[in-house]
């Protein structure tokens, strides 16, 4: 999209408001542990469609996770996806901040629809905008999970709110995790995508992580996304997932000396490789790696 002066003004306002909301979160009480439980998003809010691939995923899968920043740099994100999907052919694609405008979903745009034709896809909204603006030119922004195979079920889980409502009355934001059940090799597995709160103290994100960890069922699982761990490793997000057997995958590459926001956790899988890729188009770098089902 064109970076007009209205867009830049909207970005400046949004940045200032998010900074204010972040500081305000430190003065707000967190929900108690009894009430801070995850709950399912209404099924009608999850959009799922079958792609061209059928059957299970192979025991060794290639994964890409990327926050595309609402596709503000549309050509850049599309070019990046051409590289990621065309050259690497991932079996699992996790995308965060995916927009849906009045003109339709981003994943149905020319240049993107063709890339995702072989994937079965699910979408869950996170950010709802009552009246689009130059900086928020969409109706919804949310999560996409796409796999080169078929899935048995898709559902979204709302994690607890850990900060006051933000960005004003025109916006409704609820942090969501989107999960699929599918077969990987000869076993059932779960594939999860999440975007935790950004304007919250570290203990707020840890509380969201504990609620999500409790909501994820037993068995093999992959959990990736944008965890917004601004003060990692001081945050206790790792501990919350490790309590249910989800181990964070170590990886390298990309920019240094900045907060580590994007992570991948696995249970029942071995990480063979995981790294950031120097692909532009967003304020995040995509993560790419190989995972193998444990025997």
C-alpha positions in Angstrom: 0.0 0.0 0.0 1.1 3.6 -0.6 2.8 5.3 2.4 0.8 8.6 2.3 1.1 11.3 4.9 -2.2 10.1 6.3 -0.6 6.6 6.8 2.5 8.1 8.5 0.4 10.3 10.7 -1.7 7.2 11.7 1.5 5.3 12.4 2.8 8.0 14.7 -0.5 8.1 16.5 -0.7 4.4 16.9 2.9 4.2 18.1 2.2 6.9 20.8 -1.0 5.2 21.8 0.6 1.8 22.1 3.4 3.3 24.2 0.7 4.8 26.5 -1.2 1.5 26.7 2.0 -0.3 27.5 2.7 2.0 30.5 -0.9 1.8 31.6 -0.7 -2.0 31.6 1.9 -1.8 34.4 -0.6 0.0 36.6 -3.5 -2.4 35.9 -4.2 -5.5 38.0 -3.9 -8.9 36.3 -6.8 -11.4 36.4 -6.5 -14.0 39.1 -5.3 -17.5 38.1 -8.8 -19.0 38.6 -10.4 -16.6 36.1 -7.4 -16.4 33.7 -8.4 -19.5 31.7 -8.5 -19.8 27.9 -11.8 -20.2 26.2 -12.8 -21.2 22.7 -13.6 -18.6 20.0 -17.1 -19.2 18.5 -16.7 -21.7 15.7 -18.2 -19.4 13.1 -15.3 -17.0 13.6 -12.8 -19.5 12.3 -12.6 -19.5 8.5 -11.3 -22.8 7.0 -10.9 -23.9 3.4 -9.4 -27.0 1.8 -6.5 -26.7 -0.6 -5.1 -28.9 -3.3 -3.1 -31.3 -1.1 -4.6 -34.3 0.6 -3.4 -36.9 3.1 -1.1 -36.6 6.1 2.1 -34.5 6.4 5.3 -36.4 6.2 7.2 -37.3 9.4 9.8 -34.7 8.6 8.2 -31.3 8.0 9.5 -27.9 6.9 8.0 -24.9 8.8 7.8 -21.2 8.2 6.5 -18.7 10.8 6.2 -15.0 9.9 4.4 -11.9 11.2 3.6 -10.0 8.0 2.7 -6.8 9.7 -0.8 -6.5 8.2 0.8 -6.7 4.7 1.5 -2.9 4.8 4.3 -3.6 2.3 2.1 -5.8 0.1 4.7 -6.2 -2.8 7.4 -7.0 -0.3 5.4 -9.6 1.6 4.2 -11.2 -1.6 7.8 -11.3 -3.0 9.0 -12.8 0.3 6.3 -15.5 0.2 7.3 -16.3 -3.4 10.8 -17.0 -2.1 9.6 -18.9 1.0 7.0 -21.0 -0.6 8.6 -21.4 -4.0 12.1 -22.2 -3.0 11.6 -23.8 0.4 8.1 -25.4 -0.1 7.2 -25.5 3.7 4.7 -28.1 4.8 3.5 -25.8 7.6 3.0 -22.0 7.3 2.2 -19.8 10.3 1.3 -16.2 9.6 0.5 -13.5 12.1 -1.2 -10.1 11.6 -3.0 -11.2 8.4 -5.6 -8.6 7.2 -9.1 -8.9 5.8 -10.4 -5.7 4.2 -13.6 -4.7 2.6 -12.1 -6.0 -0.7 -11.7 -9.5 0.8 -9.1 -11.6 2.6 -5.4 -10.9 1.9 -4.8 -14.6 1.2 -7.2 -14.4 -1.8 -5.4 -11.5 -3.5 -3.7 -12.0 -6.9 -0.2 -13.3 -6.4 -1.0 -14.8 -3.0 -4.0 -17.0 -3.8 -1.9 -18.9 -6.4 0.9 -19.5 -3.8 -1.5 -21.0 -1.2 -3.5 -23.1 -3.7 -1.8 -26.3 -2.4 -2.5 -25.5 1.2 -5.4 -26.2 3.5 -5.9 -22.9 5.4 -7.6 -21.7 8.5 -7.9 -18.1 9.8 -9.0 -16.6 13.1 -9.5 -12.9 13.7 -7.7 -11.1 16.5 -8.0 -7.3 15.8 -11.4 -6.0 14.7 -11.7 -2.4 13.4 -15.1 -0.8 13.3 -14.2 2.0 10.9 -11.0 1.5 8.8 -8.5 4.3 8.6 -5.4 5.0 6.5 -3.2 3.2 9.1 -5.8 0.5 9.9 -7.3 -0.1 6.4 -8.8 -3.5 7.3 -11.8 -4.9 9.1 -10.0 -7.8 10.7 -6.4 -8.8 11.3 -5.5 -12.2 12.7 -3.8 -15.6 12.4 -3.4 -18.0 9.5 -2.3 -21.6 9.7 -1.8 -23.4 6.3 -0.6 -26.9 5.8 0.3 -29.0 2.7 -2.2 -31.7 3.6 -5.6 -32.0 5.2 -6.7 -31.3 8.8 -9.4 -32.9 10.8 -10.4 -29.9 12.8 -9.6 -26.2 13.3 -10.4 -24.2 16.4 -9.3 -20.9 18.0 -8.7 -20.2 21.7 -9.0 -16.8 23.4 -6.2 -16.3 25.9 -7.0 -14.0 28.9 -6.9 -10.3 28.6 -4.0 -8.9 30.6 -4.2 -5.2 29.8 -6.9 -2.6 29.5 -8.7 -2.2 26.1 -6.4 -0.2 23.8 -6.4 2.0 20.7 -9.8 3.4 21.5 -13.4 2.5 20.9 -12.9 1.9 17.2 -10.8 -1.2 17.9 -11.5 -4.5 19.6 -8.5 -6.7 20.2 -8.6 -10.2 21.7 -5.4 -12.3 21.8 -6.0 -15.6 20.0 -4.3 -18.9 19.4 -5.3 -20.9 16.3 -4.9 -24.7 16.3 -5.3 -27.5 13.7 -5.4 -31.2 14.3 -3.8 -33.2 11.5 -1.8 -36.3 10.8 1.9 -36.2 10.7 3.2 -39.5 9.5 1.2 -42.2 11.3 0.3 -40.0 14.3 -2.1 -37.2 15.1 -0.5 -33.9 15.9 -1.5 -30.3 16.7 -0.2 -27.2 14.9 -0.7 -24.0 16.8 -0.2 -20.3 15.9 -0.3 -17.5 18.5 0.1 -13.8 18.9 0.5 -12.8 22.6 -0.2 -9.4 24.0 2.4 -6.6 23.3 1.1 -3.9 25.7 1.5 -6.0 28.9 4.0 -6.4 31.6 6.1 -9.6 31.3 3.9 -11.4 34.0 0.9 -10.7 31.8 2.4 -12.6 28.8 3.4 -15.4 31.2 -0.2 -15.7 32.4 -1.4 -15.9 28.8 1.2 -18.6 28.1 0.1 -20.6 31.1 -3.6 -20.4 30.0 -2.7 -21.5 26.5 -0.5 -24.3 27.7 -3.4 -25.7 29.7 -5.6 -25.5 26.6 -3.3 -27.4 24.4 -4.1 -31.1 24.6 -1.7 -34.0 25.0 0.4 -35.5 22.2 2.7 -34.2 19.5 2.4 -30.5 19.0 4.1 -27.5 17.3 3.5 -24.0 18.6 4.9 -21.0 16.8 4.2 -17.3 16.4 4.8 -13.8 17.8 5.1 -14.1 21.6 6.0 -10.4 22.0 8.6 -11.3 24.6 10.1 -7.8 24.8 12.1 -8.6 27.9 13.0 -12.2 27.1 14.7 -14.1 28.8 13.4 -12.4 31.9 9.9 -13.4 31.1 8.5 -16.8 32.3 6.9 -17.8 29.0 9.3 -20.7 28.5 8.5 -22.0 31.9 4.8 -22.1 31.2 5.2 -24.2 28.1 7.9 -26.4 29.5 5.5 -27.5 32.3 3.4 -29.3 29.6 6.4 -30.6 27.8 6.7 -28.0 25.0 10.4 -27.1 24.5 11.6 -23.9 22.9 13.6 -24.5 19.7 16.9 -22.7 19.6 17.8 -20.9 16.4 20.1 -18.2 15.0 20.5 -15.9 12.1 18.9 -12.5 11.5 19.3 -9.3 13.4 21.1 -9.1 16.7 20.7 -7.1 19.9 16.9 -6.7 19.6 14.1 -8.3 21.5 13.4 -11.9 20.6 9.7 -11.9 19.8 9.2 -14.9 17.5 9.6 -18.4 18.8 8.7 -22.1 18.1 8.0 -24.7 20.8 7.7 -28.4 20.1 6.6 -31.6 21.8 7.1 -35.0 20.2 9.3 -33.4 17.5 13.0 -33.0 17.1 14.4 -29.8 15.7 16.9 -30.5 12.9 17.4 -26.9 11.9 15.8 -23.5 12.8 16.9 -20.1 11.6 15.8 -16.6 10.8 15.8 -15.6 7.1 16.9 -12.2 5.8 13.7 -11.7 3.9 12.1 -8.2 4.0 8.6 -7.0 3.7 7.7 -6.8 7.4 9.0 -5.5 10.7 9.7 -9.2 11.6 12.0 -11.7 9.9 10.5 -15.1 9.0 11.6 -18.2 10.8 12.3 -21.4 8.8 13.2 -24.8 10.0 13.0 -28.6 9.8 11.2 -30.7 12.4 11.0 -34.5 12.6 8.4 -36.5 14.4 10.0 -38.5 17.3 9.6 -42.3 17.2 
